[in-house]
Amino acid sequence: EKNKVTRENIMVIMAGGFGTRLRPHTDNCPKPMLLVHKKPILEHIVVNAKKEGFQEFVFCIHYLGHMVEEYFGKGEQWGVNINYIKENSPLGTSGALSLLSKRPDKPFIVTNGDVLTNIDFDELLRFHESKNSEATMCTREYEHIIPYGVIETQADTITGLSEKPRMKFNINTGVYVLSPNLLKRIPKNEYYDLPVLFSELIENNIQPYHYHVTDYWIDIGRKDEYAKANRDFESDLL
């Protein structure tokens, strides 16, 4: 177990989604409360973050949010402090940030409530600060293999062939670091997604950064990923 210093950076966890792709698991249970290895996903996130020195958490809740609140309370059982933002209607991955009761005075982490990862938050925060970044998105490489022979053409002629080409992309992991003064860009109590914020920064010539994640990461959005997360715990990947 890491002996990290206690950090002042807060962690905001987006835990309000409906989890429609995980039905029927989510019919009576909010997605972040689904069990992975006998504990809610959200509990794994909190325990892991506490090992990394985080003490202050804000949970943004909406769908079946009372179940999250009843389970975690104010966080005493985990030795952390948990506050809640209750969304009256879904506000996306950053709309709820406009409802933070007090503006953080240090860069803060925002993470989706269905992401399990071993990201080194020390390194991530150091990276963010070393770049003087306003907004940093954690990304990872995703490789897609096209299962066919791909044909390049021009008019009626074939100009090239490649058999089952591999394409590599950087994808959004749903983990971010934001600097406090970005909060003024987020519309109050409106639906707003973080990728939109990043697009707007680029349009305004404010350079966002990406931090490449090679550590373990899984986004539990679909049933096959939910099954994989449980298998990964069995085999000590997490």
Protein Blocks (a to p, Z undefined) as FASTA:
>chain_A
ZZddddfbdcdddfkbgolmmpcklmmocfklpceehiafklmmmmmmmmnopabdcddd
fehklmmmmmnmnolmnopacdddddfbdebjmlmmmmpfbdcfbdcddddfkbccfbdf
klmmmmmmmnopabdcdddddddddfbdcdddehjbcfbdcehiaddddddehiacddfk
lmmmpcghiacdfklmmmmmmmnopacdddddfbdcdddfbfklmmmmmmmmmnomZZ
